[in-house]
Amino acid sequence: MVISSTRGSAILTTSAIIGYLPLVVFAVLFAIISIQLPNFLTLTTFELILRQAIPTVIVCLGLAPVVMAGGDDVVSGGIDLSIPASAVLAAAIIADQTVNQGHSLLLAFTLSLAAAIGVGVANAILVVRIGMTPLLATLASSVAVVGIVKVITESRRINVADPVVVWLRDGSIAGVSSGVVITFVVFLVYFFVFHQTRWGINLQAVGGSKDAAEISGLSVPKFIAQSFVVAAFTGGLAGMFILARGSGFTPGTEENLLLEMVLATFLGAAFSPRRVVTLWGAVLGAVLVAALTLGFKSIGVNVFWTGCIKGALILMVVASSSLSARFET
């Protein structure tokens, strides 16, 4: 009995160590950056990090509900790789409609949200109705959407100087960046919806155990389908912030955004006591990833090496999550 108890404690300890490994690696990387840049951890730098993190935070708020509804298994669980593509599609539509077509920002924004939601509906049909795995379905839709973006923009940069976009980039509310304030409000709305409403709690119940949810009378396919639509809508919201951060549309933005979204969302699981993806964890992960990106850029790390490091970190985060879960079972 004592041996069994000791073995159980050792397994839990090993699981905890593996689960916190990504945070340890990030702490080491930040320590290296701080040594080379003693003034890196300042209030001014922190504000810049928050502003740079906004698009990643928004798309993470879209991915988190999909994982919460479908489970955190990267292959068979909830995943949506098309959210950055939806965000870039929205940004492309807004830029094209306001600059090239001369339409109002309100009309362009409405069209962009409709297009993004259309991507979410397509994903829901592919996963729920046709039965494709979320990983393959959303990867395929992402490639298709990026192709549409190239057709719309002809793979050219489009500068956007609309006053609202400029205000999102340079404006402030009570001395705080307007983009940061609005993003925080969006986070509070999402947190309320997914943690304080009956629908949000039921969606999390579906992700916790599909069998138990079905026994309780919940429609698992419906909630999974709705999570994809919410994710795509969130990507549409991110389109405005992409335009604000880049002062317009720039081809290829979705690639780096995809890396940061996946890394930040699953890194955030390390902050959860149960090692599961959460909204607040995803947001915190996005801020850490933005800080790491800015730190690497400040110390002169080549952008291609930065991409390699992010890719390696994604592998580490996902592997750590899988190993931690295996030790607990």
VOGU-3710 file (C-alpha; in Angstrom, 3 decimals, decimal comma):
1> mvisstrgsa> 0,000/0,000/0,000  2,852/2,350/0,902  4,715/1,351/-2,257  1,649/2,069/-4,378  1,180/5,456/-2,717  4,865/6,330/-3,189  4,734/5,304/-6,840  1,611/7,401/-7,356  3,296/10,447/-5,828  6,363/9,939/-8,026
11> ilttsaiigy> 4,184/9,759/-11,142  2,352/12,948/-10,210  5,657/14,693/-9,513  7,064/13,587/-12,872  3,894/14,738/-14,601  4,114/18,152/-12,923  7,778/18,568/-13,903  7,033/17,700/-17,530  4,007/19,999/-17,534  6,037/22,969/-16,311
21> lplvvfavlf> 8,964/22,284/-18,668  7,784/24,800/-21,326  7,623/27,558/-18,704  11,139/26,705/-17,547  12,450/26,915/-21,111  10,721/30,266/-21,625  12,170/31,540/-18,345  15,673/30,566/-19,503  15,170/32,311/-22,852  13,934/35,471/-21,132
31> aiisiqlpnf> 16,897/35,336/-18,766  19,267/35,221/-21,740  17,499/38,173/-23,365  17,520/40,156/-20,109  21,251/39,601/-19,660  21,975/40,966/-23,115  19,362/43,729/-22,783  19,306/44,949/-19,161  16,535/47,465/-19,974  14,290/44,903/-21,654
41> ltlttfelil> 11,935/44,456/-18,708  10,647/48,022/-18,474  7,173/49,526/-18,485  7,730/51,022/-21,941  8,799/47,669/-23,345  5,855/45,963/-21,675  3,414/48,348/-23,360  5,078/47,679/-26,709  4,802/43,926/-26,102  1,090/44,237/-25,356
51> rqaiptvivc> 0,503/46,222/-28,525  2,428/43,736/-30,645  0,612/40,806/-29,044  -2,913/42,015/-29,897  -3,532/40,002/-33,124  -2,110/36,865/-31,509  -4,256/37,363/-28,415  -7,393/37,685/-30,538  -6,769/34,560/-32,637  -5,895/32,647/-29,449
61> lglapvvmag> -9,297/33,643/-28,075  -10,689/31,946/-31,178  -8,634/28,770/-30,943  -9,151/28,195/-27,204  -12,944/27,513/-27,459  -12,357/25,012/-30,292  -9,900/23,087/-28,108  -12,204/23,429/-25,092  -15,098/21,930/-27,090  -13,218/19,246/-28,978
71> gddvvsggid> -10,599/18,190/-26,452  -6,881/18,988/-26,331  -5,690/16,057/-28,452  -3,958/17,828/-31,335  -4,809/15,096/-33,877  -8,322/13,930/-32,988  -9,406/16,723/-30,642  -10,279/20,352/-31,201  -7,953/22,353/-33,420  -8,498/25,076/-36,011
81> lsipasavla> -5,518/26,028/-38,145  -7,598/28,284/-40,379  -8,153/31,102/-37,863  -5,084/33,117/-38,999  -6,208/32,636/-42,603  -9,674/33,933/-41,673  -8,039/36,915/-39,985  -5,915/37,676/-43,036  -8,959/37,235/-45,292  -10,831/39,799/-43,205
91> aaiiadqtvn> -7,868/42,178/-43,327  -7,577/41,761/-47,106  -11,271/42,446/-47,649  -11,223/45,549/-45,468  -8,093/46,883/-47,182  -9,388/46,159/-50,676  -12,878/47,530/-50,060  -11,762/50,750/-48,378  -8,702/51,550/-50,491  -9,357/50,022/-53,921
101> qghslllaft> -13,159/50,037/-54,036  -13,783/53,225/-52,080  -16,364/51,728/-49,733  -16,881/52,720/-46,098  -15,017/50,954/-43,313  -18,316/49,811/-41,785  -19,385/48,047/-44,980  -15,931/46,549/-45,460  -15,822/45,322/-41,875  -19,292/43,761/-42,231
111> lslaaaigvg> -18,267/41,968/-45,422  -15,062/40,739/-43,781  -16,936/39,287/-40,801  -19,411/37,569/-43,143  -16,552/36,033/-45,122  -14,785/34,875/-41,952  -17,967/33,315/-40,582  -18,363/31,538/-43,924  -14,995/29,885/-43,335  -16,191/28,741/-39,898
121> vanailvvri> -19,385/27,281/-41,354  -17,346/25,417/-43,968  -15,083/24,005/-41,242  -18,099/22,932/-39,200  -19,573/21,096/-42,201  -16,262/19,385/-42,998  -15,761/18,218/-39,413  -19,295/17,548/-38,163  -21,163/16,509/-41,313  -18,478/14,980/-43,513
131> gmtpllatla> -16,446/13,598/-40,614  -12,977/14,904/-41,453  -10,511/15,313/-38,610  -10,302/18,962/-37,502  -6,562/19,055/-38,194  -6,913/18,099/-41,863  -10,170/19,978/-42,460  -8,910/23,296/-41,128  -5,516/22,891/-42,782  -7,252/22,406/-46,133
141> ssvavvgivk> -9,572/25,364/-45,599  -6,615/27,502/-44,527  -4,793/26,803/-47,790  -7,951/27,571/-49,779  -8,590/30,831/-47,924  -5,005/32,015/-48,384  -5,457/31,376/-52,108  -8,570/33,570/-52,089  -6,631/36,292/-50,279  -3,970/36,245/-52,994
151> vitesrrinv> -6,661/36,640/-55,637  -8,215/39,598/-53,800  -4,956/41,436/-53,183  -2,896/40,101/-56,108  -0,268/39,331/-53,434  0,452/43,023/-53,029  0,685/45,179/-49,947  -2,215/47,579/-49,417  -1,612/50,584/-47,168  -4,603/51,578/-45,055
161> adpvvvwlrd> -4,856/55,049/-43,523  -8,457/54,974/-42,348  -8,860/57,084/-39,170  -10,302/54,159/-37,201  -7,370/51,914/-38,132  -4,916/54,679/-37,238  -6,717/55,190/-33,919  -6,455/51,486/-33,132  -2,721/51,726/-33,787  -1,814/55,062/-32,228
171> gsiagvssgv> -4,818/56,147/-30,151  -5,251/55,834/-26,409  -8,006/55,500/-23,825  -7,220/56,952/-20,392  -3,526/56,878/-21,258  -3,548/53,237/-22,373  -3,262/52,086/-25,984  -6,740/51,908/-27,515  -5,949/48,569/-29,120  -4,907/47,100/-25,769
181> vitfvvflvy> -8,060/48,392/-24,067  -10,379/47,034/-26,751  -8,605/43,677/-26,715  -9,024/43,492/-22,949  -12,751/44,209/-23,346  -13,009/41,442/-25,961  -11,283/39,074/-23,533  -13,727/39,976/-20,751  -16,690/39,345/-23,078  -15,317/35,961/-24,128
191> ffvfhqtrwg> -14,499/35,035/-20,548  -18,056/35,848/-19,488  -19,584/33,923/-22,392  -17,518/30,783/-21,889  -17,383/30,713/-18,093  -20,537/32,425/-16,875  -23,215/31,421/-19,383  -24,990/28,107/-19,631  -23,930/27,715/-23,257  -20,256/28,207/-22,438
201> inlqavggsk> -20,330/25,778/-19,529  -22,067/23,165/-21,683  -19,454/23,659/-24,401  -16,684/22,970/-21,894  -18,583/19,905/-20,681  -18,587/18,565/-24,238  -14,825/18,913/-24,436  -14,339/17,356/-21,005  -16,169/14,147/-21,907  -18,215/13,644/-25,054
211> daaeisglsv> -19,812/10,464/-23,703  -20,901/12,142/-20,476  -22,188/15,129/-22,426  -24,325/12,901/-24,663  -25,704/11,064/-21,636  -26,632/14,461/-20,180  -28,589/15,253/-23,333  -26,125/17,720/-24,885  -25,711/17,739/-28,652  -21,981/17,217/-29,100
221> pkfiaqsfvv> -21,921/17,912/-32,879  -23,838/21,162/-32,401  -21,405/22,551/-29,843  -18,363/21,503/-31,870  -19,834/23,142/-34,978  -20,580/26,323/-33,044  -17,021/26,456/-31,722  -15,680/26,598/-35,293  -18,059/29,420/-36,182  -17,013/31,375/-33,067
231> aaftgglagm> -13,349/30,778/-33,930  -13,792/32,100/-37,468  -15,755/35,127/-36,211  -12,894/35,868/-33,817  -10,472/35,617/-36,714  -12,596/38,209/-38,483  -12,205/40,533/-35,510  -8,449/40,015/-35,609  -8,390/41,350/-39,175  -8,837/44,930/-37,977
241> filargsgft> -5,956/44,611/-35,522  -3,719/43,096/-38,198  -4,333/46,174/-40,340  -3,649/48,450/-37,367  -0,394/46,748/-36,388  0,944/46,720/-39,952  -0,627/50,008/-41,126  -2,272/47,966/-43,856  -2,355/44,508/-45,399  0,903/42,613/-45,939
251> pgteenllle> 1,011/39,233/-47,790  2,193/36,239/-45,766  1,077/37,538/-42,370  -0,869/34,337/-41,673  2,254/32,147/-41,503  3,824/33,780/-38,464  0,406/34,313/-36,870  -0,313/30,587/-37,150  2,949/29,692/-35,417  2,335/32,160/-32,614
261> mvlatflgaa> -1,317/31,124/-32,164  -0,568/27,422/-31,741  2,475/28,037/-29,537  0,707/30,561/-27,295  -2,529/28,593/-26,893  -0,896/25,333/-25,874  1,796/27,090/-23,845  -1,040/28,628/-21,858  -2,118/25,156/-20,783  1,002/25,014/-18,610
271> fsprrvvtlw> -0,545/27,703/-16,393  -3,654/25,596/-15,762  -3,637/23,277/-12,724  -5,240/20,583/-14,925  -2,899/21,297/-17,874  -5,793/22,149/-20,178  -6,244/25,012/-22,626  -8,006/28,017/-21,088  -8,875/31,494/-22,304  -6,734/33,331/-19,774
281> gavlgavlva> -3,864/30,899/-20,269  -3,967/31,417/-24,037  -3,881/35,197/-23,576  -0,954/34,987/-21,181  0,811/32,639/-23,586  0,277/35,135/-26,422  1,884/37,921/-24,384  4,875/35,704/-23,556  5,323/34,737/-27,213  5,157/38,394/-28,265
291> altlgfksig> 7,737/39,271/-25,612  10,009/36,494/-26,819  9,665/37,651/-30,439  10,449/41,250/-29,521  13,369/40,125/-27,378  14,897/38,047/-30,174  14,483/40,942/-32,593  16,100/43,345/-30,135  19,205/41,199/-29,667  19,552/40,678/-33,416
301> vnvfwtgcik> 18,433/37,064/-33,846  17,768/36,343/-37,516  14,046/36,197/-38,328  14,480/32,757/-39,890  16,117/31,426/-36,726  13,260/32,941/-34,740  10,831/30,886/-36,825  12,892/27,746/-36,238  12,922/28,375/-32,496  9,153/28,900/-32,440
311> galilmvvas> 8,664/25,658/-34,348  10,856/23,794/-31,884  8,963/25,358/-28,977  5,646/24,192/-30,465  6,969/20,617/-30,634  8,181/20,880/-27,046  4,902/22,325/-25,754  2,730/19,718/-27,490  5,041/16,846/-26,533  5,159/18,059/-22,938
321> sslsarfet> 1,368/18,159/-22,790  1,062/14,638/-24,217  3,692/13,165/-21,904  2,199/14,880/-18,872  -1,243/13,481/-19,677  0,214/10,001/-20,247  1,871/9,971/-16,819  -1,397/10,992/-15,163  -3,373/8,146/-16,743
//
